[in-house]
Amino acid sequence: MWQKYRKVAEQEMRPYVPGENLNEVSVSERDTPELGGMIARGADDGALWYVSKRFFTDNYVPADLMESDGDKFLKHIQSHLEVGQVAICKICGKSVCEIIN
């Protein structure tokens, strides 16, 4: 029977810079690096790989966010957004990133 599992390990990443040299980065044949994609780095061996914008958006949140009712709410809001869209609080005018940082 299929069950859903959450990733529990932290993953260090940085943004992909369009046009950067990816000779040292593993990129899947099905991926075309684009703005919004990320470069992941292995904690043990320093290996680098590209994470597509869509996969990153669908599967990662900052590690300092714990699964809580607030995270469930955030995930719900994000499910309504297109890739690259940002939700802005109607009360204070801040984005999610501004609020959690």
N, C-alpha and C positions, 0 to 999 in steps of 0.2 A: 504494500500500500504506500502511495506517495504521501510524504509529509513535507512541510515547509521548515527550512532551517535558516537561521540568521548567521551571518559571518561574525565570529567573535574575536578574531585577531585584528590588531591594528595594522594598517598598511601605510607606510610613508609614501607620499606622492607629491609631485609638483606639477604645475601646468605645463602642457606642451606649448612650445613657441613655434608658430607657423614658419616653416622654412629651415628649422634647426636641423643640424646633422644628426641622423638617427643610426649611424653606422654601429654604435655600441648598444642600440636599443632593439629588443626583439619586438617585431610588429607582425601580427597575424596577417596572413594573405587576404583575409576578408575585410581588414580594416584599412581605411585611408586616413592618415593623421589629419586632424582638423582642429581649429580653434575650439577650446572647450574640452579637448581630450587631455589626458593626464599621463605622466611618466611615473611608473611605480618603481620602487627600489627594494630589493630583497634585504631583509635585516641581517641574514646570516652571511650571504656571499656578495652582496652589493649588485647582483644582477639587475638589469634594467629592462622594463617592458612597457609597451604602450597600452593604455586603457582607453577605449573609445569613449567619446563624449556621452553617448546614450547609455552604455554600460555603467559608467561612473555615476551618472545622474540617477539611474534606476537602482543602484546597489550600494552607494556609499553616502554616509553623512559624517561630519566631523567626529572623531573618536571621543571627544569630551562630552558628546551628547549620549546620555544613557537612555535605554528604552524606558520610557515613562509615558504617562498620559499626554504630556507635552510633545513627546516625539511622535506618538501616534497621531496627534493633531497635525503636526508639521508634515508628516508623511501623507496624510489625507489632503492637506492643502497642496502639496507638491504634485499629487496625482492629477490635479486640475490644471497644472501649468504645462505649457509647451517647453521644449528644451530651450534654455536660455532666458525664459521668462523669470521674473522675480516678483514675489508677493510683497506688498508694502502695507504696513499697518495703517489703517485709516485714522487711528487716534494720534499716534506720534510721528507718522511719516517715515519710519525706519524700515529697512529691509531685514529679512531674517538674519543675514550675516552681521548686520550692524547691531542687532539685538543680542545675539549670542556671543559676540566678541567684546 
